[in-house]
């Protein structure tokens, strides 16, 4: 078994999940070389093979259940059950290109020190986004860093720009060991849990690997499509998302000793938010409001690490 694809999902949109699994079924890597571990993360009702497989038997997929709610808990359960030397984290709204797994194997065979890799993520919009929303594409896990491969090692005071995002992240199984050990001694607080939009769990995985001496890389040959649901294209959702990302970003950087922001006293947070409301002119339009909510998350994160 060379590759384990791990999908952690909570109350998924079944139509999008079927498309995710359909894209996996079209992979060029022979089925005998890889497996799918679908982690039912406290879905209600629980997922069944009949619902997930749309009446078809998926020969290389196992469904396991993780009752503790949270993306990190789901990923931990999947990794612990995995058999592959390479682990690929796939969200339940990702469509991998047909050669994704084969190319991942080839890339990791070429780079023995590579612990984590990722590539391009483009969007398939359920409804057309408004122009102002394009500023926040990165928050929706949409990105492209160009046509050149880039590999980086740990630096003392920054996070590599070529580090992979969570959607489609490829990891060497042995590079996950330090993260697995840390998760046994601290509660995962930095990732999605139900309606919470904290989003630094991916970065925590990568930083643990970097601290252990592994490299990270960007590889444009790895391509996926991210299905963006209509409900994610609203001012309020993007504001909640920007708030959660900023708040958890401060926390994860502090956890790994590279946070550039100083802690603040919690009593100052309301005052800082009020001042930022005017600085960002949050009343002026949806983009200004979303930016302000990101600043609020930053202040709350700084208070937590204080």
N, C-alpha and C positions, 0 to 999 in steps of 0.2 A: 504494500500500500504506500504510494508516494505522496498523495495529497488528501487532506481532509478539508472539505468545505463546511464551514460552520455558519448556520443561519439562526440567529436568536430572534424570536418574534413574539410579540404580545398582542393578542386580539388583532391579527392581521387583516388587511383587506384581501380577501381570498382571490379576487381577480388578479391583483398585482402579484400576489404570491405565486399563483399559477404561471404567470409570465416569467417570474424569476426562475422557477423550476424548469420551465420550458427552455429557457436560454441555457441552463446547465445541461439539460438533456441533449443539446446540440453541440456540446464540447467535442473537440477533435481528440482529446486525450482518451484513450481506451477506458471503458468503464471499470475494468479490472484494476486500474492504476489509481483510482480515487474513490472517495466516498462522500456522501452528504450526511451531515448530522444536523437535523432540524430540531432546535431546542424550543419547545413550547414553554415560554416564560410566563406561567401563571395565566394563560388565556382562559376566558370563560365564554362559552363552554370549551373544555379541552379539545385540542386538535386531534383528529383521527386520520388514519391512512386513507380512508375513503374520501374525506373532505379535502385533504391536502393533495392526494393523487388524482383527484377528479375522476375517480373510478378506475384509474390505471395503477398497476403495481410498479413502484419505482425500485428497481432491483438493487441499486447501490445507495439507498437512503434509509437511515434510521431516525425515528422520532423519539426523543427523550423529553422528559418534563422536568422543569426547574421551578419549584414553588416560590422561591424567593424572588420578588419582583425587582427587576433592574437589568439593564443590558450587560453590565459587567458580570452579574451572577449567571446570566445565560451563557455568556462567552466562556466563563470559567467551567461551567458544566460541560460545554461542548469540547473544550480543550482536554479536559480530564477523560473524556470518552473517546478522543481521537486516536487514530492509529498511524496517521501520515507523518512523514518527515517534514512536509510543508503544510502549513495551515493557512487557509484563505478565509477571511471574515467577509461575509456577504450579507447585506441587508435585505429585508424582504420586499424591497422595491428597486433592486439592482438587476440589470440585464448584462451579464458578462458577454463580451465578444466571444465567438466560437473557439478562438485559439487562446483564450486567456490562461487557462490552466496549463496548457502545453508550453506556452511562452514563459510562464512563471517558473516551471521546472527548469527550463533551459537557462534562464537568467540566474537562478540560484545555484545551478551547477557551475556556471562561469565565475561566480564571485563567492569564494568560500567564506569570506568574512562578513558577508551581507546577512543581516538579521531580519530586516524589514524592508519591504518595497511596495510601491504602488505606481499608478499611472494616471491616465486621463479619465475624467468623469464628465460626460456631457449630459444635458437635460432633455427629457421628453416631457413637455408641459401638458398637463391635462387641460388647462385653459391658458390663453396667452397672458404672460405677465405684463404688468404695466411698466413703462420705461424706468421709473424710479426704483423698481425692485431689483434691477440688474446690479446695483451697487452691493447687494447682499447675497449674490450667488455663492460666494465662498462659504457663507453660513449654511447654505443648503447642500453642501458637499459637492459643488460643481467647480471643477478647476482644470486648467491645462497649463503646464509649465514650459511648453515648447517642444522641440523635436530632438533634443539632445538628452542622453542619459546623464544623470548626475548622482554621484555617490558622496556621502559625507559621514564623518565620524563625529563623536561628541566634542563639543566645545565647552569651555568653562562657564560661559554666561549667556548662552543663547540656544534657541531651538532651531535645528536645521530647516531651511525653507523647503528642502526636497523630501522631508519626512512624509510618509504616506498618510492620507486621510483614512478614516475607518472603513469607508465603503470600498470594498475590494482589497483591503490591506492583506498583503502576503507576508507571512512570518515563518522563519525557520523554527521548527518545534523546540529545539534546544535554546533558542534565543528568548523564549517565553518563560524559561525556568525562574528567572529572578522576579518577574512580575507575579508568577504563580505563588512564589514563596511570600512575597510582600502582602498579597491578598489574604494570606492565612493569618496575618498578624494585625491587619487594619481593615476597618469596614469600608467597602467601596462607596464613596460619596460623590464621585465626580462624573457619573454617567447617567444616561436616561433611565428614568424609573417611572413608569406610568405616564402621567401628564407632565412630569418634571422635564425640563429641556436643558439640564446641565449636560455638557458635551465634551468633557476633557478626558474621558476614559481612554480614547484612542491615544492621546498624547501621553498618558500615564504608562501605557504599554510600551510605547516607543522609548520614553525616557528611561524606563527600567532597563531596556536592552542597551541603550547607549551607555549607561553607567557601567554595564557589565562588559563593555568593549566591542559591541557589535556595531556594524555600519548600517546606515539607512540609505535608500536610493529611490530616485524617480526614473521610471522607464516608460516612455511614450508608447511602446508596443503593447502595454497593458491598458486596455480600453474597456470602459463600461458605460452604460446608459442609466441615469438615475431618473426614475419615474416620479415626477413632482405633482402631487395631488393638488387639486384646486383649493382645498382648505388650508394649504400651507402658504397660499399667495394672498394673504390679507395683512393689513397693517398690524393688527393685534398679534397674530401668530409670529410674524417676523420680529416684532418688538419683544415678545416673550423669549423667542429664540436668541436674539442678540443679548438680552439680559442674562440668560442662562449660560451662554458661551463665555461672556466676559467674566462673570462671577466665578465659574469653574476654572477658567484659564489662570486667573490670579492664584487660585488655590493649588492647582497642579504645579505651577512654577515654584511656588513657595515650598511645596512638598519636596521638590527636587533641588531646592537651594539656588534657583536661578531667577527669582522674581525681581524685576527691576523697580517695582512699586513698593514704597514703604507702607507698613501697617498704619491704620488710622483708628482712633477711638470710635466705638460704635455710636456714641452720642452725637458725633459730628456728621453722621451719614445723612440724616434728614436735611441738615443745612447745606451739605454739599450737593444733594439732589436738587434742592430749590435753586441754588445758584446755577447749576448746570442746566436747569430748565430754561433759564433766560439765555445762557451762553449758547446753547444749541438751538434756541428759538423753536422749542418743541411744538408750539402751536402753529408753526408756519406751514406744515405739510407732513405727509406720512413718513418721508425719509428722515426729516428732522426729528420726528417723534421716535423713530426706531433707533436713531443714533443716541438720543438722550437716554433711552431705556438701556442701551449698552453701557453708557456711562454710569447709570445707577447700579448695574450689575458689578461694575468695576469697584465702586465704592463699597458695596456690600462684601465683595471678596476681600478687599483690603481690611475691612473690619473683622472678618472671620480669622484672618491670619495674625491679627494684632495680639 
